[in-house]
C-alpha cells in the first residue's frame, strides 16, 4: 500500500517520507516490526515507542510515525497523537472494515459483558445475521471463539478483528468499550451505529484518578454514535443524554423507576435461577424472561432490548430471543454441586457489582448467603475497604481471600479490605490462598446456603506476581466437593 493511502484522513504536522513509496504493514511494537512496515511510536505506561525507533529501523521499518521530529535517520511523519494515528493507519491498512459493519458499543462500569452477549443473541435469533463479538471473556467471529487479552483490543488488533468479521460474512459487531480504550484512542475514528450506557460506579481510579475523568472517558463513546440506549436510573445518564441531544442523536432511555423512560420494566419477579418482567413501551406491554437471576439482569435485559429496538428489531422478537438465551460464563453462573446448597460464580470486582450480586443472591436464598472474595493487586486501592464493608453488611458470612494479587503482597491487599470490616463483630474468616478458601467454604457449607465466589468470573487463571497460572473455579469447586465427600 502506498503511504499516501495508508495516511489517508490523518492530519500530518510534518514529514520527510515519500508518500508514493510502498509500505507492507503497520506495527506499534518495535520487536514485531517486519521489513517494509511503518512503525508507530506510541507512548505507553512503562515504555515509550520513541525510544525504540532505532530498533524498528534495524528490523526493516521504512517509516516512523512520531510525535517528535527526530526519527534516528528514518523517514518520519509527525502527528499530534500517535495513538489516534495508529487507529487511522490500522483502519486504512485493513480496508476500513468498520464501515462495512453495523457496530454496537456498550460501555459502563458493570454489565458490559452480559449486555453484549444478549445483544448478539437477539440479533442472531431475530434476524439470522451473523454477528461478531468483542469483549472481556472472548472475541467471536460468528461462532468461532478467539482469545481476548483486553476488554477492548488495541486499535490495530481491533481493525484486524473487524476485517476477519467482514471476511467471514458478519453484518454486525457487538463490542464492550472500556474506559481505558476510550481514553487511549483504541476506538478513535469508529462511528458506532448504537452506543449503550449501563451505569457508572467507582472503578479504575488508579488509571483515571477521579470519577470526573472516568466519566469523561465514557462520554467519548456517545460523541461517536448515531443512536444510543441509556440507563435513566443512573445519575450519570443526564450527562450522556445532554451530549446526545447536543449532537441530535436519537436515544431510547430505559428504567425500572421512571415511567417517563421510553422502555420501563414493570411487575418484576426475581427467582433464584431467573427473572421476569413486563416491558412497557409506547402501545406495547411485553413479557420478558431471562435465565440469569438478579435485579441487575433486569437492567441488562432492558439495555439489550433497547439496543435491539434502535437496530429496528421489534420488542416481541427481542423478548423471544432473550427467553431462549443461555447464561453468560462467570455472570451469576450457577455451578452444579449435587448437594443441598448453591454455588454462584460471578465476576463482581467493583463495589457496585459486589453489592448487586449479594443482593441478588439474598432475594432467592432460603439459607445463609456466604461471600468469598478478594481484590486485584496493582489496581484501584480505594475500593478495597468499601468492598469489605459491603460484603459483611449484606452477607451472613464472609471469606476474605486473594483475587489476582499480581505484584502486590496478598496480605497487604487483604489488610486494605479488612480496614472496611468491623473485625470484632462481623462473621468472617481470612484464608489467603484462594484454592484453600474455596475448599474451606465448600466443606463448611450448610443446607440451603448460597455461596458466592466473587471476582474471578469467566477467568481460568490467577495472576501471581507476573505469572499467570491455571485457576478455573469450576474445577476448584469440583475438587473441593470431591474432597468434602471423602472427608479430606
QUIVEN-V56708 format. One record per helix or strand of 2 or more residues. SS is the DSSP state (H for helix, E for strand). FROM is the first residue (numbers start at 0). LEN is the number of residues. Records with the same first field share a line. If there is no record, write none. Layout:
# QUIVEN-V56708
SS: FROM-LEN / FROM-LEN
This chain:
# QUIVEN-V56708
H: 2-4 / 29-3 / 48-10 / 81-12 / 96-4 / 111-16 / 154-13 / 178-5 / 204-4 / 210-12 / 236-10 / 294-16 / 314-10 / 350-14 / 381-13 / 409-9 / 433-10 / 472-13
E: 13-2 / 24-3 / 36-4 / 62-4 / 75-3 / 101-6 / 130-4 / 138-3 / 143-3 / 171-5 / 191-6 / 224-7 / 249-6 / 262-8 / 274-7 / 283-7 / 332-3 / 341-5 / 368-5 / 396-4 / 427-3 / 449-5 / 460-4 / 466-4
